[in-house]
Amino acid sequence: MDEFEASLCLALETKKEKGLLRHMRTVEENNEINIFSSNNYLGLARDERVRQAAIQAIEAYGTGSGGSRLTTGNLSLHERLESVLAAWKGKEDAILFSSGYLANLGTISALMMSGDTIFSDELNHASIIDGCRMSRARTVIYRHADMRDLELKLCNAAPEGKKLIVTDGVFSMDGNIAPLPEITQLASVYGAWVMVDDAHATGILGETGAGTAEYFGVSDGVHLAMGTLSKSIGTEGGYVAASANVIQYLRNYARPFIFQTSLSPGVIGAALKAVEIIQTEPVYRQRVMANAEYMRTGLRKLGYRLIEGTTPILAVVIGEAKRAVEVSRCLEGHGVFAPAIRPPTVPEGTSRIRVTLSAVHTRDEMDRALAAFAAASNEI
Ligand SMILES: *Cc1c(COP(=O)(O)O)cnc(C)c1O
């Protein structure tokens, strides 16, 4: 082994000692296991109608788009999905990216520049953090959902330059909802724009499932409504909905949009169908919310400590990373897959089991999961 590789192994060894080394596994490895960690909240990734829509789009347009949107890869399907998403989010227009990760990276880095200031919740998703880093704007981190801290930081910010407050709508590791009424209020007082990452709220919260802004009735106060197609919508891709000017700007300045092959036809066909189902059949989001409530109540009865919340993401806080891993292994021994989430994804001392519910979990599956949690608390 040469020095180059030895230095990499040393870094891996350091992670291993802290119990933080990660391994991949295929979900098919054990098909007896019950999965409580998917972001496929509504079960639409396997829905027959969504699958058929993907197949139809592939039959009509092929498996790949063959180019970027600005060259030869722009299909009417892409434009139709963008206008559906824009209308759903109450905005003039929308822009698709190849993933939610790239939507955040491309949007934040294109809109914000040196001399501007970004105010970012400390628990925001990594893709927001990376977008802030790439933008070269000053980034001010405020304490999680702490409106006094946000106001203080807005108050102390340099007066010149653009200001953007960016937050997850539903926080991916805690499952709580951002206080958007207060955030949009502060933004209007201090002349800032608001960007909301609704990866986990789209399809779940709000009258039509449009997300956090709809849930609170503050869509007009959210300038940039970002989301992904990879969670409740059950495919892949990301988007931002905003004013026509902003979207036109992003089409010209967001590098992950300009320099990447557009999403493939099957993905877009499936997404169009999934959004239609979400908008017309509220029973899916009602079911996932009811399932989450059932598990939350059951886990609390077993004595587990959960972070307060009402969404399909349940954060069962264990504490030490190694213990969380033990609990997760024990659950798996009992046929339940719910991963331990450790630093650096979450703060030290708050390692947890992240349980996510889906509309297609049955009562029987949830009862078996609760039994596994009961066994884990006895064994550990
Ligand atoms: C999953 C997620 C993303 C990234 O979306 P992908 O489509 O998986 O790239 C961005 N933000 C949040 C909050 C997420 O949970």
The ligand as an ORCA input file, in Angstrom:
! r2SCAN-3c Opt
* xyz 0 1
  C     -33.663     13.842      0.527
  C     -33.475     15.297      0.732
  C     -32.870     16.092     -0.237
  C     -32.230     15.523     -1.476
  O     -33.170     15.047     -2.353
  P     -32.759     13.924     -3.422
  O     -33.856     13.982     -4.395
  O     -32.646     12.635     -2.688
  O     -31.442     14.340     -4.004
  C     -32.823     17.455     -0.029
  N     -33.314     17.998      1.106
  C     -33.866     17.255      2.075
  C     -34.407     17.916      3.304
  C     -33.954     15.879      1.928
  O     -34.474     15.142      2.900
*
